[in-house]
Amino acid sequence: MQQINPSDLTEQENYFFLTGSVIPRPVAFTTTLSKNGVLNGAPFSYFNIVTSNPPMISISVQRSGGEMKDTAKNAMEQGDFVVHVTDETYIEQINETSIAFPPTKSEVEFSGLTPVESTAIKTPGVKEASIRMECVVEKILPLGGTENKPACDLIIGKVVKYHIREGVLSEGRIDANLLRPVSRLAGTQYEKLGEIFKLKRP
């Protein structure tokens, strides 16, 4: 087995190894609201659960040249955001929101997604998602890079409202086959739900 020291690699080489190894990754389509009222939308595959008591999720938003991206900046300023679980029914529109627009232009509007009001926070979500989670910011941690130029902002949010379409529920739980989630692999590759198998914990 080949041994490789990450410190000997460039940032891009480390990115290739990480994104090619940590697969599949769920995609969090995240909406935030700017202080000027522009609804920002962006997909993030550095996304996971933090805890269920209380329910918290995390998104790592990579910086550009040490500068915060709109998602992190808006979440910090407004104190909330909405995370949507990406599925097959609207993945093409989600992909369109990955264009790097200026803060004055809404990716949600550009992609043709339908804004829908949230019930517990200010930031709207999008109607197309089968699952969306309204979140309030618990903590934002600048990480990596250098002290003056962090590489990313880790956003931890507390879920204050679930919106779950009945069509993805089976006996009170979310059925993955009904949800039809889409996950990110490396590069431009994505994956649909494949074979499911069960293992009992010992």
C-alpha positions in Angstrom: 0.0 0.0 0.0 1.3 3.4 -1.0 2.0 5.9 1.8 1.5 9.6 1.1 2.2 12.5 3.4 -0.5 15.2 3.0 2.0 17.9 3.7 3.9 16.9 0.6 0.8 17.6 -1.6 -0.8 20.7 -3.0 -4.2 21.8 -1.8 -5.7 20.5 -5.0 -4.0 17.1 -4.7 -5.4 16.8 -1.1 -8.8 17.8 -2.5 -8.7 15.0 -5.1 -7.7 12.4 -2.6 -10.4 13.5 0.0 -13.2 13.9 -2.5 -12.3 10.6 -4.2 -12.2 8.7 -0.8 -15.0 10.1 1.2 -17.9 8.9 -1.0 -20.7 9.1 -1.4 -21.4 12.4 0.2 -25.0 13.8 0.7 -25.6 17.2 -0.9 -27.1 20.0 1.2 -28.8 22.6 -1.0 -28.6 25.6 1.3 -30.6 28.8 1.1 -29.6 32.0 3.0 -30.9 35.5 2.9 -28.6 38.5 2.4 -29.1 41.7 4.4 -30.4 43.3 1.2 -33.1 40.6 0.9 -31.5 38.5 -1.9 -32.2 34.7 -1.6 -28.9 32.9 -2.1 -28.8 29.2 -2.9 -25.8 26.8 -3.1 -25.1 23.1 -2.9 -22.5 21.7 -0.4 -21.3 18.1 -0.2 -19.2 18.8 3.0 -22.4 18.1 5.0 -23.3 15.9 7.9 -25.2 15.3 11.2 -23.7 16.7 14.4 -26.1 15.4 17.1 -29.8 14.6 17.5 -30.0 16.1 21.0 -30.9 18.8 20.0 -30.9 18.1 16.2 -27.9 19.8 14.7 -26.3 19.6 11.2 -23.1 21.0 9.8 -22.0 22.4 6.5 -18.4 23.3 5.6 -18.3 26.3 3.3 -14.9 26.6 1.6 -13.5 30.2 1.4 -12.2 31.8 -1.7 -8.9 33.5 -1.2 -9.6 33.7 2.5 -12.9 35.5 2.0 -16.2 34.2 3.3 -18.7 33.0 0.6 -22.2 34.4 0.5 -23.7 31.4 2.3 -21.4 31.7 5.4 -21.7 35.5 5.4 -25.5 35.5 5.2 -25.9 32.8 7.8 -23.6 34.8 10.2 -25.5 38.1 9.6 -29.0 36.7 9.6 -28.5 33.9 12.1 -30.4 31.3 10.2 -30.5 29.2 7.0 -32.4 26.3 5.3 -30.9 23.0 4.3 -32.7 20.9 1.6 -31.9 17.2 0.9 -31.0 16.9 -2.8 -32.9 14.3 -4.8 -33.4 13.2 -8.4 -36.5 15.4 -9.0 -34.6 18.7 -9.0 -30.9 17.9 -9.2 -30.5 19.7 -12.6 -31.8 22.9 -11.0 -29.5 22.4 -8.0 -26.5 22.1 -10.3 -27.4 25.4 -11.9 -27.1 27.1 -8.5 -23.4 26.3 -8.3 -22.6 29.2 -10.6 -20.6 31.8 -8.8 -23.0 34.8 -8.9 -22.4 38.2 -7.2 -24.3 38.7 -3.9 -26.8 40.9 -5.7 -28.1 38.0 -7.9 -30.3 35.1 -6.7 -29.3 31.6 -7.7 -32.7 30.4 -6.7 -34.4 32.8 -9.1 -31.9 32.0 -11.9 -32.4 28.2 -11.6 -36.2 28.5 -11.6 -36.7 27.0 -8.1 -39.7 28.2 -6.2 -39.2 30.1 -3.0 -41.4 29.1 -0.1 -41.7 30.9 3.3 -40.3 29.3 6.4 -42.4 29.1 9.5 -39.8 29.5 12.3 -37.0 31.6 10.6 -36.7 34.5 8.2 -34.9 32.7 5.3 -37.2 31.1 2.7 -36.7 27.5 1.5 -37.6 26.0 -1.9 -40.8 24.2 -2.7 -39.2 21.5 -4.9 -37.4 19.7 -2.0 -39.1 16.7 -0.4 -37.2 17.4 2.8 -36.1 20.8 4.1 -34.8 21.8 7.5 -35.1 25.3 9.0 -32.0 26.0 11.0 -30.7 28.7 13.4 -27.0 29.2 13.6 -25.5 27.5 16.6 -21.9 28.2 15.8 -19.6 29.3 12.9 -16.0 28.2 13.1 -13.3 29.4 10.8 -10.9 26.5 10.2 -7.8 25.6 8.3 -5.6 27.8 6.2 -3.8 30.4 8.4 -4.9 32.5 11.3 -5.5 35.5 9.0 -6.8 33.5 6.0 -8.9 30.5 7.1 -9.7 27.9 4.5 -13.3 27.3 5.4 -16.2 28.2 7.7 -17.8 25.3 9.5 -21.5 26.2 10.0 -23.3 24.3 12.7 -27.1 24.8 12.7 -29.8 23.7 15.1 -32.9 22.4 13.3 -36.0 24.2 14.5 -38.4 22.9 11.9 -38.6 19.9 9.6 -40.7 20.0 6.4 -41.1 16.4 5.1 -43.3 15.5 2.1 -45.7 12.7 3.0 -44.7 10.9 -0.2 -41.3 10.0 1.2 -42.7 8.6 4.5 -43.3 5.0 5.2 -44.6 4.0 8.6 -43.6 7.3 10.1 -40.0 7.1 8.8 -38.2 8.4 5.7 -38.0 5.7 3.0 -34.8 6.2 1.0 -36.3 4.5 -2.1 -39.2 7.1 -2.0 -36.8 10.0 -1.4 -34.5 9.1 -4.3 -31.5 11.1 -2.9 -28.6 12.1 -5.0 -25.0 12.0 -3.6 -21.7 13.5 -4.7 -18.7 11.5 -5.8 -15.5 13.1 -7.2 -15.3 15.7 -10.0 -18.5 16.0 -11.9 -19.8 12.5 -10.8 -22.9 12.0 -8.8 -24.7 8.9 -7.7 -28.3 7.8 -7.4 -29.4 5.4 -4.7 -28.0 1.9 -5.4 -28.5 -1.5 -3.8 -29.5 -1.4 -0.2 -28.6 -4.2 2.3 -28.9 -4.7 6.0 -26.4 -5.6 8.7 -27.4 -6.2 12.3 -25.2 -4.6 14.9 -23.4 -7.2 17.0 
